[in-house]
Amino acid sequence: MTVLERFSLLITSPDDATFDQYDAPHLGHALVIVTAYALLSSFNSFLSAVFIAESFGFGLLAFMGAFLTTYLTWIFLTIIFFVAAELWGSLAEIVNAVAFVGMAAAPLILTSVGSILVTILGSLFISNDTDLILPKISLFISLIGMAWGWPGVLCYFGLKNATRIHPLKAIVITLIIFFAGALYEISYSNAF
């Protein structure tokens, strides 16, 4: 299966896309997906910084920071999911968690494209956003990405299939991590 075929399956049929992750974790697919997400989200950070600060240098700094943060998030979520699965009886190795968490970034590629459109359209058509419409839209897109990808539905299927723990345990782990991430995202959002 190619990375594009896996990407398509991750979006349309996550259980089928992650069924083989216990026996044959695909690190290459995970790396390509996370890199695509890192590039798109970093480009959005670049655009936001350039539009707000009107500084190309600040935009480059924002790009590099967002790029690095994406990989650090991948590492952090991998460790959290791996440790939680280990505590509940997983027999998988860390490589399984690296692969499924990386592949769970697939929906974030789509939500990053949506965020880029919001950033561009907002800078072109909304000069004074006193109602904080753009930050609310951005928060909504971010929460959709979290629910779908990191650390949501795709992480659940990846956790279930890559670590072979009971589906109920996988749901509990995923929900705890998702709600912690969502609370963090909401509390640090400038939408309110």
N, C-alpha and C positions, 0 to 999 in steps of 0.2 A: 504494500500500500504506500502510495506517495504521500508527501506531507500535505498536498492540496486535497487529496482524497480524504485523509484523516481530518483535515480542517473542516471539510464539508460535513463529515460524519459527526464531528464534535458539536457542530452547530445544530444538526438535524436529528442525530441519534446518539447521544452521549454514551449510552450503555454499550452499543455496538462499537463505538470508537475506542472504548477503554477496556474491552473484554480481554485483550491479550497483554495487558500491562503487568500482570504478575509473572508470567513466563518470559516475556520478551519486552521489557520496558524500552521505549523508543526515545532515547535521549536526544538524538538528532532532530526529531520532529519537535520535541519540547523546546530545544534551543532556537530553532527557526521561528516558532510561534512566539516565544517570549521576545526575541529580537525584533520581530515585526511590530509587536505591541510596544516595545520600548521606543522604537523609532517614531511611531505615530504619536504616542503620548508625549514624547519629548518635543516633537514638532509642534504639538498643541501648546506646550509650555513656552516654547520659543515664540510662537505667535502672540500668546497672551502677554508675555514680557515686553515684546516689541511694541504692541499696541498700547499697553498701559504706561510703561516707562519711556517709550519712544527712544530706546537705546538698543542698538544691535549687539553691543557687548554684553549687556544684561540679558538679552535674549539667548546668546550663546551659553552664558553661565546657567540660565534656567534649563536649557536643552541638556547640558551635561549633567546637571543635578537630577533631572527627571530620568535620564537614561540610567544613571547609577542607582537611583532609588528603585527602579523597576527590578533590577537584578537582586538588590538587597531584599526586596519584598518577596521575590521568588525563593530566596534562601530562607528567609524567616518563616514563610508559610510552609515550606518543605519540612523544616525542623519541627514546627508545631504539629503538623499532621502526622509526621513520622512518630514523634514521641507519644502523641495521643493514641495512635494505632498500636504502638508497642505496649503501652500500658494496658490495652484491652485485648491483648493476645495475638497481635499480628505476627506472622512469620516472615514478612517481607523485609527486604533490605532497603537501605536509604536510597539506592538507585531507583527503586520503584516509586518512591515518593517524589524524587526529583523529576521523574518523567511525567507522572500524572498531574502534579501541580503545574509544571511548565505547560503542558497541553491545555490545562484549564484556563489559560490566558486567551484562548481563541476568541471568545465573545468580546473580550476587551479590545481586540483589534477593531471590531465593528463599532463598539461604543466610543472608541477613540476617534474614529472617522466622524461620528455624530458630534463629538465635542469640538472637533476642528471646525465643522460647519457652524456650530453655535458661536464659536469664537470669531470666525470671519464675518458671519452675518451680523453678529452683535456689534462688532467694531464698525461695520459699514452703515448700519441702520439705527443703532441705539446709542446716542451720544451721552445721554444723562439717564442712567438707570436707577432712579430713586426708589423704585419699587423692588429692586433687586431681582428682576425677572431672570436675567442671565445666570446669576449664581444659583438660583433655584432650579433652573433647567439643567445646569451642569451637575448639581447635586443629584437630581433625579436620574440623569444618565449614568452617573457614577454608581448609584445604588442598584440600577438595573444590571450594570456590568458585574457588580459584586454578587448579586443574587444568581446570576447566570454563570459566571466564571469564577474569579477569585473572591472569596472562598465559598462559592455557592454550589449550584446544582452539578456543575462539571466536577468540582472537587469531591462531591458526594459519590458520584459514579466512579471516579478514579480511585477514591479511597476504598470503596467497596470491592472493586475489581482488582486493583493493584496490590492490596494488602490482604484480601480475602477475609476481612473481619465481617461479622454479622451486619446485615444492612441497617438494623436498628441502631447499632453502635455507630455506624458510619453517619447516620442521620444526626445523632446526638452530637458527635464531634463537629460535624459541619455546621450545625445550627449554632452551637456555642461560639465557634470561630467567626461565623458570619455576623451574629449579633454584636459581638465585641468590635468587629471591624466597622459595622454600620454605625454604632454609637460613636466610635472615634471619628468617622467621616462626617457625621452630622455635627458633632461638637466642634470640630475645627473648620466647618464650612462657614463662609461669609454670606450665606443665603438668608440669615435671620438677623 
